[in-house]
Amino acid sequence: ILTVKPQHGHMPAVRVWDVAERTQVAELHNHKYGVACVAFSPNSKYIVSVGYQHDMIVNVWAWKKNVVVAANKVSSKVTAVSFSDDSSYFVTAGNRHVKFWYLDHTKSSKVNATVPLLGRSGLLGELRNNFFSDVACGKGLKANSTFCITSSGLLCEFNDKRMLDKWVELRTSMATSLSVSEDLIFCGCADGTVRAFSPTDLHFICTLPHPHSLGTDIATVIEASHLFAFKENVRCPDTVAVSYDPTNRWLSCVYSDHSLYVWDVRDLRKVGKVYSALYHSSCVWSMEVYPETRDREPHLSPGSFLSCSSDNTIRLWNTDAQNTTLSRNVISNDLQKVIYMDSNTSSLLDTECTISSNSEKVDPQTSDNRTGIRTICVSPDGLHLASGDRNGTLRIHDLESMEEILDVQAHDSEILCLEYSKPETGLKLLATASRDRLIHVLDADQEYSLLQTLDEHSSSITAVRFAVRMISCGADKSIYFRTAQKQTEEGTAFTRTHHVVRKTTLYDMDVDPTRKYAVIGCQDRSIRLVFLFICSIIVIKSSRSSSSHIIIINIILSFCVSATVEPIVTGLKFTNDCKNLISVSGDSCIFVWRLCPELTIKMRQRLSELKQNSRPVQKTPPNKQHTLSCELEGSGPRPRRRWSRRLGSMDLKVKSMLDLRQLESFAMPFFPSRTQDVHKDLPPHRNKELGSTISLQTIAAWVNFI
């Protein structure tokens, strides 16, 4: 079984996959801007691909040889293509466009060069001004006919002379998709409607059941009767694609809210649901794995995680099929709960799925109605879920009841990061960072009252984390370190102790479990390792030319693994059992990656060692500032300075006895003997005074990923 997938963007390709082997068998490049539609010929020899409107190229591929055997241009926007049953011709449909393309197999097989395609336009008659949204060639007794559907809601039939023979009204405001078999025609329409017709005379047969309505609380849909119950004044998602399986007599339907239903249509008088799933309909910005709680009973099942999206929802997922304690619903096996931020259902629909020829694509970044949840964070005790949206609104939900307990306009612009303080600190704080360049520190124990506002950053703040100190980074290329000071009357306050400026924008940051170093992802495709006690930075640069990769790096053992993904990845989290990696992306998808057993074992061993060797971390007095610098040894011997000490190939310099004790405690774990080869060939480093606040020195390390 083969499947073909079109692409868009930079260097779009037509990719052919072997479904059984789960491997890519061909990659076809010839389009410039994107591939609008593709189709296999019934004899599996050819693939036809049609480019975007600016591309205007129709290519016929002999895909096993990776060559274009025939090509031509089109002058209209094309949205659908279908091969005839005998593979002798194919039909394209689009804006005021229905065209029949004929293949000369004899000529194309003898000539090595690409031959021009022969195309003849369909005779549209009265319907010449319509937008034809889908096309399907007939099968069996109707193999000489071609069926088209218009966006205005007409089902049309063309005869073997390319003439419009007959048409019927679908009685819908919009029609989008079509699927034809020997005895049935299925038409996907607006409001979740799917109508069935006879291909012989276009006689209407029946209307299939509707999917769920928009805004449905799926946690309450635990029986099939709840799904099929009639409801007044509700809106269902539009049907955007239909595909019929004549072997099993199943009809697969995709809807505009990115939901999928598979209907059993063996008996059209009693249609049943075989499978259904519900997903995000827009960019997924962030996700959080529910933490393991030891002191109290968890409010969510083990293995649960939450995600937020531009569709203005927060969704609770659990992919553990063996968990018998979960309360399942009849709509989705994985999705447990949907939290809607408001009653407006328009954000739940993907408008690009139903765009017609006269519609303008709306850019969500510049739209007046900026909606969507930008970031989420679960409190360490598992009680609360904090979320920030694109308008600067902060919401707190109780995870036991899933009820909203706080809604406040915290910022003037979108909230980019939320972070709860760690339990080891003895404080329950929430930090909110925004595009408005401010960080608010809230006291979670005092009903999230405001403790302090920090305004050092001069641009958007992309990440804030609690470790030994509070660390923040942003688009101003700065990293700020702040130390907490307890004040008797005003509570806890943070004062700046370190500041470093880099040469690139800093996108995201995380802190390791030991709180000894932070990892920062940067615009220059590098990863910066910030050692919080030695006050140095290691730069790990990737040689990847593409940003479409997920890379797992073991800093201690100096190895990495990677996986290729096509859309932009917006978030990554490991599960608590270290068996899976969850990634969310800009195309509304959530991927759960299964890690190899060796990697899982190493991660578990490391976490076990950290728990056994955990001890109180010595903190630096906030009122005493001092400078630590870490330099690499050059080719020649370096003069020893006051209280200096050599560790392996490193020459570490300190200016106080307190610094020397800290180096003895924290330097060795960062550079074990197994990683000596990584730092062996590093270039010499020169100390630079950055003035004002204490500056962190940089060590550059280049690691070529394989």
ABEGO torsion letter per residue (X at the ends): XBBBBBBBEBGBBBBBBBAAAGBBABBBBABAAEBABBBBBAAGABBBBBBBAAAGBBBBBBAAAGBBABBBBBABBBABBBBBAAGABBBBBBBGBBBBBBBBAAAAAABABBBBBBBBBBBAEAAAABBBABBBBBBEAAAABBBBBBAAGBBBBBBAAGBBABBBBAGBABBABBBBBAABBBBBBBGGBBBBBBAAAGBBABBBBBBBBBGBBAAABABAAAAABBBBGBBBBBBABBBBBAAAGBBBBBBAAGBBBBBBAABAABBBBABBBBBBABBBABBBBBBBBAABBBABBBGBBBBBBAAGBBBBBBABAABAABBBBAABAABABBBBABABAAAABBAAAABBAABBBBBAAABABBBEBABBBBBAAGABBBBBBAAGBBBBBBAAAGBBABBBBABABBBABBBBBBAAAGBBBBBBBBAAGBBBBBBAAAGGBBABBBAABABBBABBBBBABBBBBBAAGBBBBBBBBBBAAAEBBBBBABBBBBABBBABBBBBAAGABBBBBBAAGBBBBBBAAAGBBBBBBBABABABBBBBBBAAAGBBBBBBBABBBABBBBBAAGABBBBBBAAGBBBBBBBBAAAAAAAAAAAAAAAAABBBBBBBBAABBBBBBBBBBBABBBBBBBGBBBBEABBBBBABAAAAAAAAAAAAAABBAAAAAAAAABBBBBBBBAEGBBBBBBBBBBBBBX
